[in-house]
Amino acid sequence: MPRSTPSTLELRRQAFAVKAGRFLAIGTTDEMKALIGKGTQTFDAKQMTVVPGFIDCHNHAPGNTLLYDVLVGNPFVVEFVTIASIIEKLRARARETPPGTWVEGYFFDDTKVKDERMLNVHDLDQVSKDHPVVVHHRGGHTSFYNSKALEMADVNKNTPDPPGGTFDRDSSGALNGRVTDRARNVFNKAGKRQTFTPEQMEKRDLDGLAYISKQFVRYGLTSVHHEGGDLFALQQVRARGDLLHRVSYEANGKVLEAMISGGIRTGFGDEWIRFGATSEHTVDGSFSERTMALNQPYPGTNPPYKGNVTETQDDLNAWIERVHRAGIQVNCHANGELAIAMVMTAYERAQKLFPRTDARPKITHCTLINDDLVRRMKAADAVPAAFTSYAYYNADKFHFYGEELMKRSMAFRTLLDAGTKVAAGSDFNPGPFDPRMGIQGMVTRRGWNGETWGANQRIS
C-alpha cells in the first residue's frame, strides 16, 4: 500500500457503529468502543477496507435462468468458450427434450469465442434436426436459430425484414441464423415450449430469486433495481427470510397496468421492496450487439446499416404520456442518439401536456450522447442510467464503433460535468454485475484486453 499522508488519513476512519440496520457513528476505534453495550456484537475487519453496499440501477435479476437453463457462456467474468462446447451443451439438453420442443441456450457472447467467429445456423443444425434450437446473446437483442426453427417459423431467404429487426444473411444471401430485435417475434408461436405446473413455476421463481439475492450480496450489491419479475414470489422470498438485498421494483405488463388503474405511484412500498420507475420500454437495439439506432451508418457496413428503431414516435408519445399522467416514473431503453432523441421528444411533450414536479424520467443505457441531448436531459431533469461494467467487459467490441463514437459513449464524465443526475447499472444479463468491474471500467476506461477507449469519459 502507498504510505499514508495526513490528507489520506483524514479521509479514513478506523471503526463504525450500526444500530437497527443504520449507521449510528463513525470514528476511531476508541470512540466506537465507548458505544459497546451488553448485547453489542463486534467484528474485527483486520485492517481491511469496508465500504457501504453498492446499488445497481439496472438489472434483470435472472435467477431462474442461472439455475435451470443451459448457460453457454460465463455470466459473471470474462471467459472464452468454443463453439464445440456450445453444441455439446445443447445436445445434452436436446437428448432429454421431446422432438419439436425448443432447446435454448443463454449468455452467448460473440466476442468471447475461441473460434473467433460468429455462431451460425450450420453450427446449431449439429445440435438437432428434430428440435428448434436457439442461442440467445447475453445482450438480449439478438438470437441464433437452427434450420428447424427457421422452418417452423416459416422464415426463408425471401422473408423481408420487419420494422425494427433483421433476418441476417451471409455473403451468398442465405440466412445465417442470426435474427435481431423485433424480427424474433415471429418465433414466439413456433414449436412447443416446456411447460410447468403452477407448483413447479412457483418453486422455480422462489428458488431463482433466493439464488440471485445470494449472488448479489456476495458481490457487495445491497440494493438492486429489478426489471420486472414475479412480484408475488419476491414478497414470498422476503417473508421466508431469503431476500438479502433491497429492491426497487420496475413494473411492466399486468403489474404496471394494476398500478395505473389502482392509483399506485412510484415510491410506494418500504425499504425492502418499493415501486420504482417502470421497466425499460424499448425504443432501439443493443450497444453490445451493434443494433442500437445511430444517426449515421455503422462503420464498415455494406449495405449501410444504422441499427434498429423498435418503436414509432407516435406510439412512444402515447405510452409515455399515459404513464407520466399516472404519477409513475417513466423509464425507456434508448442506446443510440437517434433513440435518445425520440425519448426526449416524448418526455418533453408529456411534461408540457401534464406538468409534474420531480418526474425524473429515466433513460436506461443512454449510451451515445451529443451536446444537444445533454442540454435537453439537464433541462428535463432526466436520469440517464449508463452501463457500468461494459467499459471493462465489452472493450473487445468497441472497434466496431471507433474512437470518435466511443468518446461520446457511456459518457459519465460529460453527464456529471453537465450536472445531470446520472445513475449506473450493470444491465445484467448483458453485463456482469460485479461493482468492482464497473468501477474499474468507469475510472480507467481500460478493458480486460488492455485497450482503452474514450478516456475522456473517465471519472474519479
VOVOMAR-372653 format. One record per residue (C-alpha): residue number from 1; x, y, z. Coordinates in nm, 4 decimals. Layout:
BEGIN
[NUM [X Y Z]]
...
end
This chain:
BEGIN
[1 [0.0000 0.0000 0.0000]]
[2 [0.1184 0.3576 -0.0569]]
[3 [0.2390 0.5392 0.2503]]
[4 [-0.0386 0.7323 0.4258]]
[5 [-0.0175 1.1109 0.4364]]
[6 [-0.2107 1.3471 0.6641]]
[7 [-0.4593 1.4164 0.3840]]
[8 [-0.5374 1.0498 0.3252]]
[9 [-0.5585 0.9801 0.6977]]
[10 [-0.8230 1.2493 0.7256]]
[11 [-1.0358 1.0571 0.4755]]
[12 [-1.0105 0.7273 0.6661]]
[13 [-1.1822 0.6115 0.9801]]
[14 [-1.0967 0.3149 1.1953]]
[15 [-1.4374 0.1925 1.3091]]
[16 [-1.8114 0.2437 1.2891]]
[17 [-2.1245 0.1552 1.4856]]
[18 [-2.4513 0.0210 1.3462]]
[19 [-2.7892 0.0057 1.5203]]
[20 [-3.1153 -0.1300 1.3785]]
[21 [-2.9656 -0.1555 1.0325]]
[22 [-2.8434 0.2048 1.0240]]
[23 [-2.5036 0.3647 1.0685]]
[24 [-2.5003 0.5229 1.4138]]
[25 [-2.1498 0.6676 1.4265]]
[26 [-1.8094 0.6553 1.2610]]
[27 [-1.4700 0.7444 1.4045]]
[28 [-1.1692 0.5999 1.5856]]
[29 [-1.1592 0.2555 1.7438]]
[30 [-1.1589 0.4051 2.0939]]
[31 [-1.4573 0.6268 2.0138]]
[32 [-1.6598 0.3317 1.8889]]
[33 [-1.5617 0.1098 2.1833]]
[34 [-1.7326 0.3610 2.4090]]
[35 [-2.0627 0.2725 2.2397]]
[36 [-2.0367 -0.1034 2.3021]]
[37 [-2.3212 -0.2282 2.5207]]
[38 [-2.4035 -0.5593 2.6852]]
[39 [-2.5586 -0.7146 2.3728]]
[40 [-2.3377 -0.5498 2.1115]]
[41 [-2.1770 -0.7741 1.8500]]
[42 [-1.8260 -0.6728 1.7482]]
[43 [-1.6284 -0.7595 1.4367]]
[44 [-1.2599 -0.7085 1.3659]]
[45 [-1.2036 -0.6424 0.9934]]
[46 [-0.8277 -0.6826 1.0462]]
[47 [-0.7304 -0.3659 0.8567]]
[48 [-0.9441 -0.4465 0.5521]]
[49 [-1.1290 -0.1662 0.3771]]
[50 [-1.5028 -0.1575 0.4487]]
[51 [-1.7317 0.0251 0.2051]]
[52 [-2.1089 0.0826 0.2010]]
[53 [-2.3211 -0.1576 -0.0031]]
[54 [-2.3401 -0.0849 -0.3749]]
[55 [-2.6553 -0.0039 -0.5751]]
[56 [-2.7199 -0.1460 -0.9227]]
[57 [-2.9679 0.0794 -1.1042]]
[58 [-3.0494 -0.1651 -1.3849]]
[59 [-3.0556 -0.5433 -1.3504]]
[60 [-3.2790 -0.8165 -1.4912]]
[61 [-3.2112 -1.0465 -1.1920]]
[62 [-3.2411 -1.3723 -1.3956]]
[63 [-3.2184 -1.6235 -1.1121]]
[64 [-3.4316 -1.8808 -1.2941]]
[65 [-3.2038 -1.8733 -1.5972]]
[66 [-2.8923 -1.9165 -1.3863]]
[67 [-3.0386 -2.2142 -1.2009]]
[68 [-3.2336 -2.4042 -1.4639]]
[69 [-3.1284 -2.3145 -1.8182]]
[70 [-2.8330 -2.4023 -2.0429]]
[71 [-2.5592 -2.1434 -1.9933]]
[72 [-2.3294 -2.1419 -2.2960]]
[73 [-2.1153 -1.8558 -2.1618]]
[74 [-1.9949 -1.7345 -1.8234]]
[75 [-2.2438 -1.4885 -1.6683]]
[76 [-2.0011 -1.3321 -1.4214]]
[77 [-1.6499 -1.2922 -1.5672]]
[78 [-1.4625 -1.2764 -1.8957]]
[79 [-1.4232 -1.6344 -2.0187]]
[80 [-1.3756 -1.7628 -2.3723]]
[81 [-1.5677 -2.0693 -2.4887]]
[82 [-1.5658 -2.2811 -2.8043]]
[83 [-1.8479 -2.3348 -3.0478]]
[84 [-1.7982 -2.7076 -2.9948]]
[85 [-1.8696 -2.6646 -2.6219]]
[86 [-2.1892 -2.4737 -2.7015]]
[87 [-2.3055 -2.7501 -2.9370]]
[88 [-2.2333 -3.0213 -2.6806]]
[89 [-2.4211 -2.8456 -2.4002]]
[90 [-2.7254 -2.8024 -2.6244]]
[91 [-2.7061 -3.1630 -2.7452]]
[92 [-2.7213 -3.2790 -2.3846]]
[93 [-3.0401 -3.0769 -2.3311]]
[94 [-3.1864 -3.1980 -2.6614]]
[95 [-3.1423 -3.5608 -2.5524]]
[96 [-3.3851 -3.5036 -2.2672]]
[97 [-3.6262 -3.2832 -2.4643]]
[98 [-3.9180 -3.4142 -2.6773]]
[99 [-3.8856 -3.3539 -3.0547]]
[100 [-4.0492 -3.0322 -3.1690]]
[101 [-3.9817 -2.8634 -2.8337]]
[102 [-3.7416 -2.5722 -2.8079]]
[103 [-3.3827 -2.6217 -2.6942]]
[104 [-3.2414 -2.2908 -2.5724]]
[105 [-2.9023 -2.1587 -2.4636]]
[106 [-2.8232 -1.8382 -2.2779]]
[107 [-2.5335 -1.5989 -2.2120]]
[108 [-2.3678 -1.6315 -2.5526]]
[109 [-2.1184 -1.3535 -2.6242]]
[110 [-1.9986 -1.3260 -2.9833]]
[111 [-1.6600 -1.1738 -2.8905]]
[112 [-1.5824 -1.4312 -2.6201]]
[113 [-1.5450 -1.7282 -2.8591]]
[114 [-1.2094 -1.9025 -2.9122]]
[115 [-1.3118 -1.9827 -3.2701]]
[116 [-1.3051 -1.6065 -3.3419]]
[117 [-1.6231 -1.6142 -3.5464]]
[118 [-1.9981 -1.5740 -3.5082]]
[119 [-2.2243 -1.8660 -3.4244]]
[120 [-2.4376 -1.9655 -3.7240]]
[121 [-2.7242 -2.1813 -3.8430]]
[122 [-2.4911 -2.4637 -3.9526]]
[123 [-2.3427 -2.4888 -3.6027]]
[124 [-2.6872 -2.5189 -3.4466]]
[125 [-2.8005 -2.7733 -3.7069]]
[126 [-2.5400 -3.0016 -3.5466]]
[127 [-2.7354 -2.9871 -3.2207]]
[128 [-3.0537 -3.1342 -3.3651]]
[129 [-3.2608 -3.1583 -3.6792]]
[130 [-3.5707 -3.2573 -3.4791]]
[131 [-3.5782 -2.9676 -3.2338]]
[132 [-3.5998 -2.5932 -3.2887]]
[133 [-3.2758 -2.4634 -3.1369]]
[134 [-3.1934 -2.1076 -3.0319]]
[135 [-2.8983 -1.9453 -2.8577]]
[136 [-2.9640 -1.6034 -2.7048]]
[137 [-2.6911 -1.3420 -2.6962]]
[138 [-2.6410 -1.2174 -2.3421]]
[139 [-2.7081 -0.8650 -2.4733]]
[140 [-3.0756 -0.9570 -2.5108]]
[141 [-3.1389 -0.8267 -2.8623]]
[142 [-3.0094 -1.0974 -3.0965]]
[143 [-3.0645 -1.4723 -3.1136]]
[144 [-2.9245 -1.7511 -3.3316]]
[145 [-3.1521 -2.0215 -3.4768]]
[146 [-3.1111 -2.3577 -3.6451]]
[147 [-3.2787 -2.4582 -3.9722]]
[148 [-3.5617 -2.6390 -3.7919]]
[149 [-3.6537 -2.3228 -3.6017]]
[150 [-3.6475 -2.1122 -3.9185]]
[151 [-3.8624 -2.3699 -4.0970]]
[152 [-4.1192 -2.3891 -3.8164]]
[153 [-4.1476 -2.0082 -3.8115]]
[154 [-4.1802 -2.0009 -4.1932]]
[155 [-3.8733 -1.7804 -4.2308]]
[156 [-3.6742 -1.8241 -4.5519]]
[157 [-3.4342 -1.6302 -4.7725]]
[158 [-3.7253 -1.4420 -4.9303]]
[159 [-3.8725 -1.3276 -4.5968]]
[160 [-3.8446 -0.9481 -4.5720]]
[161 [-3.7057 -0.7797 -4.2624]]
[162 [-3.9875 -0.6466 -4.0415]]
[163 [-3.9798 -0.2987 -3.8884]]
[164 [-3.7338 -0.2879 -3.6003]]
[165 [-3.5457 -0.6093 -3.6781]]
[166 [-3.3497 -0.8147 -3.9301]]
[167 [-3.3066 -1.1689 -4.0576]]
[168 [-2.9339 -1.1650 -4.1221]]
[169 [-2.7753 -1.3274 -4.4257]]
[170 [-2.4342 -1.4496 -4.5333]]
[171 [-2.2405 -1.3261 -4.8364]]
[172 [-2.4438 -1.5529 -5.0672]]
[173 [-2.7760 -1.4135 -4.9432]]
[174 [-2.8687 -1.7247 -4.7436]]
[175 [-2.9997 -1.6939 -4.3884]]
[176 [-2.7122 -1.7288 -4.1404]]
[177 [-2.9362 -1.7869 -3.8375]]
[178 [-2.8810 -1.4515 -3.6645]]
[179 [-3.2038 -1.2613 -3.6009]]
[180 [-3.2214 -0.9187 -3.4376]]
[181 [-3.4688 -0.7352 -3.2164]]
[182 [-3.8346 -0.7301 -3.3320]]
[183 [-3.7737 -0.9867 -3.6077]]
[184 [-3.7523 -1.2504 -3.3339]]
[185 [-4.1224 -1.2107 -3.2553]]
[186 [-4.2132 -1.4490 -3.5367]]
[187 [-4.0661 -1.7381 -3.3372]]
[188 [-4.2967 -1.6859 -3.0379]]
[189 [-4.5694 -1.9106 -3.1820]]
[190 [-4.3415 -2.1670 -3.3456]]
[191 [-4.2750 -2.5049 -3.1867]]
[192 [-4.3578 -2.6229 -2.8373]]
[193 [-4.2296 -2.4743 -2.5133]]
[194 [-4.1517 -2.6557 -2.1934]]
[195 [-4.4471 -2.6212 -1.9565]]
[196 [-4.4678 -2.6306 -1.5783]]
[197 [-4.7425 -2.6834 -1.3238]]
[198 [-4.8293 -2.3830 -1.1036]]
[199 [-4.6435 -2.5544 -0.8184]]
[200 [-4.3329 -2.6081 -1.0326]]
[201 [-4.3426 -2.2491 -1.1565]]
[202 [-4.3715 -2.1156 -0.8030]]
[203 [-4.0735 -2.3230 -0.6901]]
[204 [-3.8627 -2.2039 -0.9835]]
[205 [-3.9451 -1.8403 -0.9136]]
[206 [-3.8795 -1.8668 -0.5409]]
[207 [-3.5561 -2.0600 -0.5823]]
[208 [-3.4380 -1.8300 -0.8608]]
[209 [-3.4939 -1.5128 -0.6591]]
[210 [-3.3311 -1.6592 -0.3477]]
[211 [-3.0318 -1.7665 -0.5559]]
[212 [-2.9804 -1.4333 -0.7309]]
[213 [-3.0124 -1.2498 -0.3988]]
[214 [-2.7244 -1.4564 -0.2591]]
[215 [-2.5164 -1.3720 -0.5655]]
[216 [-2.5879 -1.0001 -0.5323]]
[217 [-2.4769 -0.9725 -0.1704]]
[218 [-2.1786 -1.1958 -0.2423]]
[219 [-2.0547 -0.9231 -0.4751]]
[220 [-2.1496 -0.6375 -0.2413]]
[221 [-2.4785 -0.5303 -0.4010]]
[222 [-2.7270 -0.4406 -0.1282]]
[223 [-2.9841 -0.2547 -0.3417]]
[224 [-3.0857 -0.3546 -0.6947]]
[225 [-3.3363 -0.2139 -0.9435]]
[226 [-3.5231 -0.5219 -1.0726]]
[227 [-3.6564 -0.5201 -1.4279]]
[228 [-3.9977 -0.6738 -1.3667]]
[229 [-4.0189 -1.0322 -1.2466]]
[230 [-4.2673 -1.2144 -1.0237]]
[231 [-4.3686 -0.9592 -0.7593]]
[232 [-4.5641 -1.2146 -0.5536]]
[233 [-4.2666 -1.4511 -0.5452]]
[234 [-4.0432 -1.1606 -0.4440]]
[235 [-4.2660 -1.0955 -0.1429]]
[236 [-4.2675 -1.4644 -0.0533]]
[237 [-3.8887 -1.4808 -0.0654]]
[238 [-3.8768 -1.1817 0.1657]]
[239 [-4.1256 -1.3404 0.4077]]
[240 [-3.9192 -1.6574 0.4411]]
[241 [-3.6024 -1.4546 0.5058]]
[242 [-3.4228 -1.5216 0.1772]]
[243 [-3.4339 -1.1696 0.0334]]
[244 [-3.0911 -1.0356 0.1239]]
[245 [-3.0920 -0.7180 -0.0855]]
[246 [-3.3307 -0.4236 -0.1185]]
[247 [-3.5385 -0.3992 -0.4359]]
[248 [-3.6574 -0.1094 -0.6442]]
[249 [-3.9218 -0.2950 -0.8455]]
[250 [-3.9611 -0.1683 -1.2018]]
[251 [-4.3012 -0.2837 -1.3220]]
[252 [-4.4310 -0.3818 -1.6639]]
[253 [-4.7257 -0.5766 -1.8065]]
[254 [-5.0090 -0.6614 -1.5676]]
[255 [-4.8354 -0.5114 -1.2654]]
[256 [-4.7879 -0.1767 -1.4393]]
[257 [-5.1496 -0.1817 -1.5553]]
[258 [-5.2598 -0.2505 -1.1964]]
[259 [-5.0506 0.0430 -1.0756]]
[260 [-5.2139 0.2753 -1.3280]]
[261 [-5.5695 0.1566 -1.2612]]
[262 [-5.5190 0.1381 -0.8843]]
[263 [-5.3523 0.4751 -0.8412]]
[264 [-5.0201 0.3330 -0.7176]]
[265 [-4.7356 0.5734 -0.7792]]
[266 [-4.3607 0.5421 -0.7876]]
[267 [-4.2247 0.5271 -0.4317]]
[268 [-4.4985 0.3109 -0.2818]]
[269 [-4.3605 0.0344 -0.0609]]
[270 [-4.0983 0.0112 0.2109]]
[271 [-3.7204 -0.0018 0.2324]]
[272 [-3.7049 -0.3667 0.1178]]
[273 [-3.9460 -0.3659 -0.1777]]
[274 [-4.0512 -0.0376 -0.3323]]
[275 [-4.2078 0.0522 -0.6671]]
[276 [-3.9529 0.2428 -0.8731]]
[277 [-3.9659 0.3560 -1.2338]]
[278 [-4.1298 0.1395 -1.4982]]
[279 [-3.9408 -0.1472 -1.6524]]
[280 [-3.7441 -0.0282 -1.9540]]
[281 [-3.9699 0.0472 -2.2520]]
[282 [-3.7568 -0.0490 -2.5509]]
[283 [-3.7013 0.2096 -2.8246]]
[284 [-3.3957 0.0702 -3.0050]]
[285 [-3.1497 -0.2163 -3.0185]]
[286 [-2.8302 -0.3092 -2.8396]]
[287 [-2.4928 -0.1422 -2.7897]]
[288 [-2.3003 -0.4676 -2.7380]]
[289 [-2.4731 -0.6459 -3.0287]]
[290 [-2.4383 -0.3478 -3.2636]]
[291 [-2.8082 -0.2921 -3.3292]]
[292 [-2.8637 0.0383 -3.1441]]
[293 [-3.0099 0.3191 -3.3540]]
[294 [-2.7475 0.5606 -3.4876]]
[295 [-2.7815 0.8815 -3.6864]]
[296 [-2.5174 0.7529 -3.9273]]
[297 [-2.4398 0.4030 -4.0611]]
[298 [-2.2218 0.1704 -3.8576]]
[299 [-1.8604 0.1982 -3.9715]]
[300 [-1.7798 -0.0512 -4.2465]]
[301 [-2.1350 -0.1817 -4.3031]]
[302 [-2.2396 -0.2694 -4.6584]]
[303 [-2.5200 -0.2111 -4.7305]]
[304 [-2.5210 0.0795 -4.4833]]
[305 [-2.6902 -0.0142 -4.1541]]
[306 [-2.7996 0.2337 -3.8871]]
[307 [-2.9385 -0.0124 -3.6316]]
[308 [-3.2954 -0.0860 -3.5247]]
[309 [-3.5644 0.1527 -3.4057]]
[310 [-3.8222 -0.0650 -3.2305]]
[311 [-4.0954 0.1916 -3.1578]]
[312 [-4.2682 0.4626 -3.3593]]
[313 [-4.2643 0.8173 -3.2247]]
[314 [-4.6456 0.8235 -3.2033]]
[315 [-4.6627 0.5005 -3.0011]]
[316 [-4.3821 0.6192 -2.7759]]
[317 [-4.5569 0.9535 -2.7191]]
[318 [-4.8781 0.7790 -2.6192]]
[319 [-4.7127 0.5324 -2.3811]]
[320 [-4.5030 0.7936 -2.2029]]
[321 [-4.7948 1.0336 -2.1668]]
[322 [-5.0175 0.7644 -2.0126]]
[323 [-4.7561 0.6545 -1.7585]]
[324 [-4.6478 1.0112 -1.6810]]
[325 [-5.0079 1.1187 -1.6100]]
[326 [-5.0415 0.8254 -1.3671]]
[327 [-4.7629 0.9662 -1.1500]]
[328 [-4.5240 0.6830 -1.2337]]
[329 [-4.1581 0.7428 -1.3185]]
[330 [-4.1152 0.6659 -1.6872]]
[331 [-3.8197 0.4508 -1.7938]]
[332 [-3.7162 0.3915 -2.1553]]
[333 [-3.4397 0.1810 -2.3073]]
[334 [-3.2509 0.4009 -2.5529]]
[335 [-2.8905 0.3353 -2.6578]]
[336 [-2.8254 0.5316 -2.9754]]
[337 [-2.8520 0.9093 -3.0099]]
[338 [-3.1442 0.8696 -3.2519]]
[339 [-3.3446 0.6719 -2.9952]]
[340 [-3.2472 0.9010 -2.7067]]
[341 [-3.3751 1.1980 -2.9081]]
[342 [-3.7074 1.0185 -2.9636]]
[343 [-3.7396 0.9548 -2.5912]]
[344 [-3.6611 1.3148 -2.5024]]
[345 [-3.9200 1.4375 -2.7533]]
[346 [-4.1848 1.2179 -2.5892]]
[347 [-4.0801 1.3207 -2.2357]]
[348 [-4.0879 1.6909 -2.3226]]
[349 [-4.4295 1.6525 -2.4836]]
[350 [-4.5762 1.4729 -2.1796]]
[351 [-4.4409 1.7277 -1.9350]]
[352 [-4.5825 2.0142 -2.1414]]
[353 [-4.9262 1.8484 -2.1527]]
[354 [-4.9254 1.7475 -1.7847]]
[355 [-4.6593 1.9300 -1.5802]]
[356 [-4.5239 1.7329 -1.2823]]
[357 [-4.2569 1.8197 -1.0310]]
[358 [-3.9814 1.5652 -0.9656]]
[359 [-4.0876 1.3435 -1.2580]]
[360 [-3.7235 1.2381 -1.3163]]
[361 [-3.7723 1.0413 -1.6399]]
[362 [-3.5166 0.7605 -1.6577]]
[363 [-3.3246 0.6746 -1.9738]]
[364 [-3.1788 0.3287 -1.9367]]
[365 [-2.8389 0.2876 -2.1105]]
[366 [-2.8342 0.6349 -2.2712]]
[367 [-2.5152 0.5193 -2.4396]]
[368 [-2.4262 0.7525 -2.7276]]
[369 [-2.4925 1.1192 -2.6481]]
[370 [-2.4284 1.4592 -2.8042]]
[371 [-2.4263 1.8140 -2.6697]]
[372 [-2.7885 1.8849 -2.7608]]
[373 [-2.9125 1.5683 -2.5892]]
[374 [-2.7178 1.6544 -2.2740]]
[375 [-2.8748 2.0002 -2.2723]]
[376 [-3.2249 1.8564 -2.3107]]
[377 [-3.1704 1.5917 -2.0421]]
[378 [-3.0447 1.8534 -1.7982]]
[379 [-3.3433 2.0791 -1.8694]]
[380 [-3.5895 1.7917 -1.8196]]
[381 [-3.4151 1.6691 -1.5000]]
[382 [-3.3871 1.3302 -1.6720]]
[383 [-3.1882 1.0454 -1.5164]]
[384 [-2.9517 0.8774 -1.7643]]
[385 [-2.8599 0.5300 -1.6332]]
[386 [-2.5482 0.4242 -1.8207]]
[387 [-2.3595 0.0932 -1.8351]]
[388 [-2.1020 0.0260 -1.5644]]
[389 [-1.9123 -0.2957 -1.6411]]
[390 [-1.9219 -0.2551 -2.0204]]
[391 [-1.6044 -0.0447 -2.0421]]
[392 [-1.4113 -0.3376 -1.8966]]
[393 [-1.6103 -0.6403 -2.0150]]
[394 [-1.7010 -0.5287 -2.3683]]
[395 [-1.3847 -0.3452 -2.4720]]
[396 [-1.3384 -0.6083 -2.7447]]
[397 [-1.6478 -0.4698 -2.9224]]
[398 [-1.5613 -0.1010 -2.9317]]
[399 [-1.3579 -0.1248 -3.2525]]
[400 [-1.6936 -0.1755 -3.4291]]
[401 [-1.7723 0.1866 -3.3367]]
[402 [-1.4329 0.3549 -3.3413]]
[403 [-1.2725 0.6048 -3.1052]]
[404 [-1.4738 0.9083 -3.2144]]
[405 [-1.8047 0.7465 -3.1204]]
[406 [-1.6587 0.5936 -2.8035]]
[407 [-1.5631 0.9427 -2.6857]]
[408 [-1.9385 1.0085 -2.6636]]
[409 [-2.0399 0.6667 -2.5280]]
[410 [-2.1093 0.5683 -2.1655]]
[411 [-2.0366 0.9352 -2.1076]]
[412 [-2.0267 0.9546 -1.7278]]
[413 [-1.7754 1.2416 -1.7257]]
[414 [-1.9759 1.4573 -1.9667]]
[415 [-2.3041 1.3883 -1.7887]]
[416 [-2.1584 1.4596 -1.4437]]
[417 [-1.9938 1.7811 -1.5617]]
[418 [-2.3275 1.8925 -1.7083]]
[419 [-2.4956 1.8448 -1.3712]]
[420 [-2.7316 1.5637 -1.4710]]
[421 [-2.8347 1.3073 -1.2098]]
[422 [-2.6561 1.0220 -1.3852]]
[423 [-2.7107 0.6709 -1.2460]]
[424 [-2.5149 0.3490 -1.3030]]
[425 [-2.6370 -0.0013 -1.3837]]
[426 [-2.4818 -0.3288 -1.4961]]
[427 [-2.7772 -0.4387 -1.7138]]
[428 [-2.7147 -0.7998 -1.6076]]
[429 [-2.7679 -1.0318 -1.8069]]
[430 [-2.5909 -0.8212 -2.0724]]
[431 [-2.3121 -0.7034 -1.8416]]
[432 [-2.1622 -0.8724 -1.5329]]
[433 [-2.2852 -0.7063 -1.2137]]
[434 [-1.9642 -0.7138 -1.0073]]
[435 [-1.9435 -0.3475 -0.8913]]
[436 [-1.5647 -0.3683 -0.8809]]
[437 [-1.5630 -0.4420 -1.2534]]
[438 [-1.7933 -0.1465 -1.3042]]
[439 [-1.5718 0.0880 -1.1058]]
[440 [-1.2646 -0.0393 -1.2923]]
[441 [-1.4228 0.0467 -1.6251]]
[442 [-1.5695 0.3814 -1.5212]]
[443 [-1.2473 0.5080 -1.3626]]
[444 [-0.9919 0.3762 -1.6146]]
[445 [-1.1918 0.3012 -1.9347]]
[446 [-0.9446 0.0168 -1.9787]]
[447 [-1.0825 -0.3184 -2.0884]]
[448 [-0.9892 -0.6730 -1.9950]]
[449 [-0.7800 -0.6836 -2.3127]]
[450 [-0.5725 -0.3796 -2.2169]]
[451 [-0.7431 -0.1489 -2.4676]]
[452 [-0.8576 0.1981 -2.3597]]
[453 [-1.1476 0.3632 -2.5391]]
[454 [-1.2983 0.7059 -2.4734]]
[455 [-1.0525 0.8010 -2.1993]]
[456 [-1.2101 1.1486 -2.1904]]
[457 [-1.5060 0.9917 -2.0056]]
[458 [-1.3045 0.8674 -1.7076]]
[459 [-1.4354 0.9646 -1.3662]]
[460 [-1.2523 0.9884 -1.0363]]
end
